[in-house]
Amino acid sequence: MKDDGWRNLLRKNNFIIGGSLLGIVMLAALAGAIATPYDPIDIDAANLLAAPSLAHWLGTDEWGRDVVSRLLKGAGTSVSIGLMTAVAATLSGALLGATSAYLGGWLDRIVIAAMDALLAFPSLIMALAVVAVFSNSQYAVVLALSVAYAPSVVRVVRSAVLAMKRKDFVDASLVMGNSRAFTLYRHILPNTIATVIVLATSLFGWALLAESSLSFLGLGVPPPAPSWGGMLADSRHYFEDAPWLAIAPGLAISFSLLGTNLLGDALRDHFDPRMRNL
């Protein structure tokens, strides 16, 4: 039955399309890390705002830098920040939410109050504040976005653990002599994996969009390092003369988010028994 479920997942259109789009983004990030057609920060004064051609497939920017090379390098920036943010926010939020829900009492009340306070601020405003304090570097962006998105994970995992902590298998584990910590991390947390996987997929898309927004505002990865949001910001003054400067990173962000959403929908349907036969 499990094999049939996975085969059905692999045949779903949203899984195929979403996985393919994200696969292309991952390959672009890998290509940008290994080699690019041109140096993405090399200035070429002889080719300022050059139109797309065989030499420069997507043209050049206002400094004569190859757009394809900057797009590939920017993919690495966006993907690495998205993945690190998703992992950091998911792990920290899951551990904190599970621990507070299982132990309860004053710890749970403090955690919930703190998460409610963080959730009162829009995630992008929270990220802006953290980046402003710790400077705009790649790791500062990851820290900012992790702080902004961890409360959502805490609440989701906490709700799941509260629903399971009174189950018979939890009582059986304690009766067998297992500690509360062992029972939590060996028997309860694994039962939240499906929910966490779907949430982590969404977090990757949220982080990618937020990183692009921060870079667009000038608070992301500092120039001249390329990023999709930074490329969009730089293209604002040249849209009439060089529309390819905005179209290329804009489509990259759009297709990445589309792939993430489609893949997340497919995983949600797979792990939700009410949706598997739809």
VOGU-3710 file (C-alpha; in Angstrom, 3 decimals, decimal comma):
1> mkddgwrnll> 0,000/0,000/0,000  2,826/2,404/0,782  4,468/1,670/-2,580  1,172/2,387/-4,341  0,958/5,706/-2,507  4,412/6,772/-3,648  3,718/5,650/-7,209  0,553/7,735/-7,222  2,552/10,693/-5,956  5,133/10,320/-8,731
11> rknnfiiggs> 2,344/10,331/-11,310  0,690/13,531/-10,071  1,021/16,477/-12,446  1,748/18,990/-9,689  4,534/16,766/-8,351  6,050/16,290/-11,820  5,848/19,958/-12,798  6,847/21,282/-9,392  9,716/18,829/-9,040  10,941/19,628/-12,561
21> llgivmlaal> 10,913/23,378/-11,957  12,747/23,028/-8,656  15,150/20,580/-10,264  16,026/23,190/-12,893  16,583/25,787/-10,162  18,844/23,385/-8,240  20,816/22,600/-11,402  21,187/26,317/-12,094  22,484/26,839/-8,551  24,937/23,963/-8,986
31> agaiatpydp> 26,108/25,339/-12,341  26,584/28,772/-10,788  28,721/27,267/-8,030  30,900/25,305/-10,458  31,325/27,576/-13,483  29,550/30,365/-15,353  30,001/31,539/-18,966  31,508/34,814/-17,734  32,676/36,220/-14,430  29,386/37,460/-12,895
41> ididaanlla> 31,058/40,546/-11,373  33,461/41,339/-14,230  32,746/44,775/-15,770  32,841/45,034/-19,578  32,646/48,695/-20,601  32,397/47,746/-24,286  29,094/45,854/-23,796  26,952/48,057/-21,558  23,256/47,077/-21,813  23,975/44,801/-24,758
51> apslahwlgt> 20,902/43,063/-26,187  20,576/39,257/-26,078  22,886/37,617/-28,595  24,839/34,435/-29,198  27,648/35,813/-27,042  25,327/36,905/-24,238  22,117/34,858/-24,333  20,213/37,199/-22,013  22,192/40,339/-22,720  24,287/42,355/-20,289
61> dewgrdvvsr> 23,461/44,827/-17,516  24,401/48,472/-17,047  27,976/47,459/-16,149  28,384/45,051/-19,059  28,068/41,989/-16,818  26,593/38,867/-18,397  22,988/38,341/-17,228  23,074/34,542/-17,619  26,166/34,312/-15,423  24,647/36,551/-12,774
71> llkgagtsvs> 21,371/34,619/-12,943  23,174/31,312/-12,337  25,266/32,745/-9,518  22,180/34,373/-8,027  20,418/30,999/-8,090  23,093/29,656/-5,785  22,573/32,564/-3,408  18,780/32,206/-3,331  18,795/28,405/-3,060  21,439/28,292/-0,318
81> iglmtavaat> 19,663/30,941/1,762  16,295/29,242/1,194  17,597/25,812/2,190  19,516/27,040/5,241  16,521/29,045/6,412  14,102/26,154/5,912  16,391/23,741/7,802  17,165/26,157/10,646  13,572/27,321/11,138  12,159/23,796/10,863
91> lsgallgats> 14,612/22,149/13,258  14,525/24,882/15,885  10,763/25,337/15,648  10,035/21,602/15,732  12,250/20,948/18,754  10,925/23,939/20,676  7,288/23,265/19,807  7,499/19,557/20,637  9,307/20,127/23,931  6,947/22,854/25,128
101> aylggwldri> 3,829/20,876/24,186  5,011/17,643/25,795  6,283/19,161/29,035  3,498/21,749/29,297  3,224/23,949/32,371  5,077/27,228/32,709  7,490/26,360/29,875  4,638/25,949/27,415  3,035/29,220/28,518  6,300/31,127/28,098
111> viaamdalla> 6,978/29,639/24,670  3,478/30,384/23,404  3,629/33,965/24,701  6,997/34,495/22,989  5,786/32,980/19,703  2,616/35,069/19,762  4,735/38,174/20,272  6,945/37,275/17,296  3,957/36,430/15,121  2,487/39,855/15,849
121> fpslimalav> 5,174/41,320/13,585  5,019/40,703/9,819  7,816/38,310/8,866  9,438/40,711/6,405  9,460/43,543/8,980  10,997/41,166/11,510  13,656/40,157/8,979  14,385/43,798/8,173  14,938/44,538/11,849  17,310/41,595/12,381
131> vavfsnsqya> 19,303/42,351/9,212  19,596/45,997/10,252  21,134/44,892/13,558  23,485/42,177/12,272  24,435/43,781/8,897  23,412/42,527/5,473  25,402/39,349/4,912  24,194/35,938/3,778  24,217/34,494/7,286  22,484/37,551/8,710
141> vvlalsvaya> 19,694/37,026/6,177  19,421/33,349/7,181  19,274/34,299/10,865  16,662/36,971/10,199  14,406/34,702/8,172  14,812/31,795/10,610  13,695/34,004/13,495  10,755/35,223/11,398  9,533/31,764/10,321  10,332/29,563/13,344
151> psvvrvvrsa> 7,174/30,627/15,273  4,953/29,155/12,536  6,745/25,821/12,887  6,477/25,952/16,682  2,703/26,360/16,574  2,140/23,623/13,974  4,359/21,055/15,710  3,002/21,981/19,134  -0,555/21,313/17,951  0,466/17,943/16,520
161> vlamkrkdfv> 2,271/16,887/19,714  -0,641/17,973/21,920  -2,903/15,707/19,880  -0,544/12,728/20,297  0,798/13,040/23,844  -2,223/11,201/25,311  -2,121/8,336/22,822  -1,732/4,761/24,026  1,688/4,278/22,436  3,047/7,186/24,510
171> daslvmgnsr> 1,761/5,644/27,735  3,147/2,264/26,673  6,602/3,768/26,130  6,585/5,310/29,600  5,361/2,069/31,185  8,281/0,241/29,530  10,634/2,495/31,481  11,602/4,905/28,718  12,287/8,473/29,774  10,024/11,326/28,756
181> aftlyrhilp> 12,769/12,748/26,557  13,283/9,399/24,791  9,538/8,994/24,320  9,230/12,475/22,855  12,111/12,282/20,397  11,807/8,588/19,528  8,049/8,049/19,354  6,207/11,366/19,161  8,380/13,562/16,930  8,677/10,955/14,139
191> ntiatvivla> 4,883/11,017/13,854  5,027/14,713/12,958  7,469/14,186/10,070  4,786/14,374/7,377  3,540/17,734/8,643  7,078/19,045/9,040  8,088/18,022/5,503  5,167/19,884/3,959  5,847/22,934/6,128  9,572/22,899/5,320
201> tslfgwalla> 8,760/22,878/1,605  6,617/25,964/2,065  9,326/27,615/4,169  11,808/27,207/1,335  9,530/29,162/-0,987  8,790/31,812/1,641  12,497/32,242/2,374  13,386/32,509/-1,315  10,780/35,226/-1,823  11,781/37,049/1,360
211> esslsflglg> 15,472/36,957/0,405  14,610/38,409/-2,990  12,554/41,122/-1,274  15,381/41,989/1,111  17,868/42,132/-1,769  15,462/44,301/-3,744  15,374/46,711/-0,798  19,170/46,681/-0,547  19,314/44,646/2,680  20,104/41,228/1,254
221> vpppapswgg> 23,439/39,877/0,057  25,616/42,976/-0,500  26,695/43,888/-4,056  28,498/43,160/-6,282  27,494/39,587/-5,386  24,527/38,770/-7,640  21,088/37,945/-6,288  17,752/37,773/-8,076  16,207/40,515/-5,946  19,240/42,733/-6,427
231> mladsrhyfe> 19,106/42,208/-10,181  15,454/43,258/-10,171  16,279/46,372/-8,168  19,100/47,327/-10,550  16,833/46,877/-13,585  14,277/49,513/-12,514  16,053/52,405/-14,242  16,626/50,553/-17,504  13,342/48,748/-18,122  12,464/50,667/-21,287
241> dapwlaiapg> 15,902/50,266/-22,854  16,783/46,807/-21,493  13,655/44,886/-20,370  15,604/41,619/-20,246  17,274/42,829/-17,053  13,946/42,559/-15,201  12,369/39,693/-17,133  15,152/37,168/-16,450  15,288/37,382/-12,613  11,534/37,966/-12,408
251> laisfsllgt> 10,796/34,735/-14,267  13,414/32,894/-12,198  11,703/33,929/-8,956  8,222/33,191/-10,337  9,084/29,712/-11,602  10,896/28,857/-8,376  7,860/29,819/-6,291  5,515/28,010/-8,683  7,601/24,849/-8,411  7,707/25,084/-4,618
261> nllgdalrdh> 3,940/25,577/-4,348  3,129/22,716/-6,723  5,521/20,355/-4,951  4,148/21,379/-1,561  0,579/20,742/-2,745  1,561/17,292/-4,005  3,245/16,371/-0,716  0,301/17,679/1,295  -2,115/15,566/-0,745  0,137/12,521/-0,383
271> fdprmrnl> 0,431/12,726/3,396  -3,242/13,628/3,931  -5,284/10,395/3,669  -8,413/12,409/2,844  -6,783/13,752/-0,338  -4,990/10,679/-1,714  -7,798/9,450/-3,931  -8,759/12,870/-5,312
//
